[in-house]
Amino acid sequence: AKVCPYHAIEVHKEKKTIAVIEAACAGCGTCAAECPLGAMQQRHFTDEQILAQIDAATEEDADKKIVAFCCNWCSYAGADFAGVSRMQYPTNVRIIRTMCSGRVAPKFVERAFVRGAAAVLVSGCHLGDCHYINANYQTKKRVEKLWNKMERLGLNKDRLQLAWISAAEGERFASKIKEMQSIVDKVSREEIEKTKVA
């Protein structure tokens, strides 16, 4: 309820229940990413659906793959712009579209690493320019927590990248994937295995 940018979740402390005001909900999915018990879900972007996409993306040669979570309105459109403009970037990136970067739960990033992905990109609208008011600030907080966790576990936190990319910044998307490819090239088998059990 605290992270919903639309205040669309009512908490009834006495009844110990919550209710979603559907007319107020814009469908960013930030609440679903924040819910520790998986009780909140987003239509068409359920945990089960996103986890299945991660598993499919990492089914073969995961140690050479970049799993990229891209928000629908900006970074996914930026990736599309890079594609239609025929900008060159490594082909080992696997894009998973979410309505907002705020939908990216830490367990999605962790699942990609447990599956052996070499690197993960979380990408969304520029701060202050989110299509869901300020949901991407929650993204920033979650990624920073993941970086701290990776450091504590002795993992290379460069393998997790956060980028703000607008729909017009196809070149920025392509450049980010090229930059991440240099990280992928340096990731050792030992590092991959270490991340799988962390």
C-alpha positions as CSV (number, residue, x, y, z in Angstrom):
1,A,0.0,0.0,0.0
2,K,2.9,2.4,0.8
3,V,4.5,2.1,-2.6
4,C,1.4,2.5,-4.7
5,P,1.7,5.8,-6.6
6,Y,-2.0,6.0,-7.0
7,H,-3.0,5.2,-3.4
8,A,-5.2,2.5,-4.9
9,I,-4.8,0.1,-2.0
10,E,-6.9,0.4,1.1
11,V,-5.6,-1.2,4.3
12,H,-8.3,-2.1,6.9
13,K,-6.3,-2.7,10.1
14,E,-9.2,-3.8,12.2
15,K,-10.4,-6.4,9.7
16,K,-6.8,-7.2,8.8
17,T,-7.6,-7.0,5.1
18,I,-6.7,-5.0,2.1
19,A,-8.8,-3.9,-0.9
20,V,-7.7,-2.6,-4.3
21,I,-9.7,0.3,-5.7
22,E,-9.7,-0.9,-9.3
23,A,-10.8,2.5,-10.7
24,A,-7.8,4.2,-9.2
25,C,-5.3,1.5,-10.2
26,A,-3.2,2.2,-13.3
27,G,-1.6,-1.2,-13.5
28,C,2.1,-0.5,-12.9
29,G,2.6,-3.6,-10.8
30,T,4.8,-2.0,-8.1
31,C,2.6,-3.4,-5.4
32,A,3.0,-6.9,-6.7
33,A,6.8,-6.5,-6.7
34,E,6.8,-5.2,-3.2
35,C,4.5,-7.9,-1.7
36,P,6.7,-10.3,0.2
37,L,4.1,-13.1,0.2
38,G,3.1,-13.0,-3.4
39,A,-0.5,-12.2,-2.4
40,M,-0.6,-9.2,-4.8
41,Q,-0.5,-10.0,-8.5
42,Q,-0.7,-8.0,-11.7
43,R,-3.0,-9.1,-14.5
44,H,-1.0,-10.4,-17.5
45,F,2.3,-9.9,-15.6
46,T,1.9,-12.5,-12.8
47,D,4.9,-13.8,-11.0
48,E,4.3,-17.2,-12.6
49,Q,4.3,-15.7,-16.1
50,I,7.5,-13.6,-15.6
51,L,9.4,-16.5,-13.9
52,A,8.4,-18.7,-16.9
53,Q,9.9,-16.1,-19.3
54,I,13.1,-16.0,-17.2
55,D,13.4,-19.8,-17.3
56,A,12.8,-19.8,-21.1
57,A,15.4,-17.1,-21.6
58,T,18.0,-19.0,-19.6
59,E,17.2,-22.5,-20.9
60,E,20.3,-22.7,-23.1
61,D,23.7,-21.0,-22.8
62,A,22.6,-19.0,-19.8
63,D,26.2,-18.1,-18.9
64,K,26.4,-16.1,-22.1
65,K,23.0,-14.3,-21.7
66,I,21.9,-10.9,-20.6
67,V,18.4,-10.9,-19.2
68,A,16.9,-7.4,-19.6
69,F,13.7,-6.3,-17.8
70,C,12.4,-3.4,-19.8
71,C,9.4,-1.1,-19.0
72,N,6.7,-1.0,-21.7
73,W,6.6,2.8,-22.2
74,C,10.2,3.8,-22.3
75,S,13.0,1.2,-22.3
76,Y,11.1,-1.5,-24.2
77,A,10.2,1.1,-26.8
78,G,13.8,2.3,-26.8
79,A,14.9,-1.3,-27.5
80,D,12.3,-1.5,-30.3
81,F,13.6,1.8,-31.7
82,A,17.2,0.4,-31.7
83,G,15.9,-2.7,-33.6
84,V,13.8,-0.9,-36.3
85,S,16.7,1.6,-36.7
86,R,19.1,-1.4,-37.3
87,M,21.4,-0.4,-34.6
88,Q,24.0,-3.0,-33.9
89,Y,24.3,-4.6,-30.4
90,P,25.0,-8.1,-29.1
91,T,22.2,-10.7,-29.8
92,N,22.5,-12.5,-26.6
93,V,20.2,-10.2,-24.7
94,R,16.7,-11.6,-23.8
95,I,14.2,-8.9,-23.1
96,I,11.3,-9.4,-20.7
97,R,8.7,-6.7,-20.9
98,T,6.9,-5.3,-17.9
99,M,4.5,-2.4,-17.7
100,C,6.8,-0.6,-15.4
101,S,10.3,-1.2,-14.0
102,G,8.5,-1.0,-10.6
103,R,7.1,-4.4,-11.4
104,V,10.6,-6.0,-11.3
105,A,10.7,-7.9,-8.0
106,P,14.1,-8.8,-6.5
107,K,13.1,-12.5,-6.9
108,F,13.1,-12.0,-10.7
109,V,16.7,-10.8,-10.7
110,E,17.7,-13.6,-8.3
111,R,15.9,-16.2,-10.4
112,A,17.9,-15.1,-13.5
113,F,21.2,-15.4,-11.6
114,V,20.2,-18.8,-10.1
115,R,19.4,-20.0,-13.6
116,G,23.0,-19.1,-14.6
117,A,22.5,-15.8,-16.4
118,A,25.8,-13.9,-16.9
119,A,24.2,-10.5,-16.4
120,V,20.9,-8.8,-15.7
121,L,19.7,-5.3,-16.8
122,V,16.8,-3.5,-15.1
123,S,15.7,-0.6,-17.2
124,G,12.9,1.9,-17.1
125,C,11.9,5.5,-17.6
126,H,14.2,8.3,-16.4
127,L,13.7,9.3,-12.8
128,G,11.1,12.1,-12.6
129,D,9.6,11.0,-16.0
130,C,7.9,7.7,-15.0
131,H,4.6,6.9,-16.7
132,Y,3.3,5.8,-13.3
133,I,4.2,9.0,-11.3
134,N,7.2,7.8,-9.3
135,A,7.1,3.9,-9.4
136,N,10.6,3.8,-10.8
137,Y,12.0,5.2,-7.5
138,Q,11.0,1.8,-6.0
139,T,13.0,0.1,-8.7
140,K,16.0,2.1,-7.7
141,K,15.6,1.2,-4.1
142,R,15.3,-2.5,-4.9
143,V,18.3,-2.6,-7.2
144,E,20.4,-0.8,-4.6
145,K,19.4,-3.4,-2.0
146,L,20.4,-6.2,-4.5
147,W,23.8,-4.5,-5.1
148,N,24.4,-4.4,-1.3
149,K,23.4,-8.1,-1.0
150,M,25.7,-9.0,-3.9
151,E,28.6,-7.2,-2.2
152,R,27.9,-8.9,1.1
153,L,28.0,-12.3,-0.7
154,G,31.2,-11.4,-2.5
155,L,29.6,-11.4,-5.9
156,N,30.4,-9.0,-8.8
157,K,27.7,-6.4,-8.5
158,D,28.6,-5.1,-12.0
159,R,26.7,-8.1,-13.3
160,L,23.4,-6.3,-12.3
161,Q,22.9,-3.0,-14.1
162,L,20.3,-0.3,-13.8
163,A,19.6,2.0,-16.7
164,W,17.1,4.8,-17.4
165,I,16.3,4.8,-21.1
166,S,13.5,6.7,-22.9
167,A,11.6,5.6,-26.0
168,A,13.7,7.8,-28.2
169,E,17.0,6.5,-26.8
170,G,17.6,3.5,-29.0
171,E,21.3,4.3,-29.3
172,R,21.5,4.4,-25.5
173,F,19.9,1.0,-25.2
174,A,22.3,-0.5,-27.8
175,S,25.3,1.2,-26.1
176,K,24.2,-0.3,-22.7
177,I,24.0,-3.8,-24.1
178,K,27.5,-3.4,-25.7
179,E,28.8,-2.2,-22.3
180,M,27.2,-5.2,-20.6
181,Q,28.7,-7.6,-23.1
182,S,32.2,-6.6,-22.0
183,I,31.1,-7.6,-18.4
184,V,29.6,-10.9,-19.7
185,D,32.9,-11.7,-21.5
186,K,34.8,-11.4,-18.1
187,V,32.4,-13.5,-16.0
188,S,34.1,-16.7,-14.9
189,R,32.4,-20.1,-14.6
190,E,33.3,-19.9,-10.9
191,E,31.4,-16.6,-10.5
192,I,28.3,-18.1,-12.3
193,E,28.3,-21.1,-10.0
194,K,28.8,-19.0,-6.9
195,T,25.8,-16.8,-7.9
196,K,23.6,-19.9,-8.4
197,V,23.9,-20.9,-4.8
198,A,23.9,-17.4,-3.2
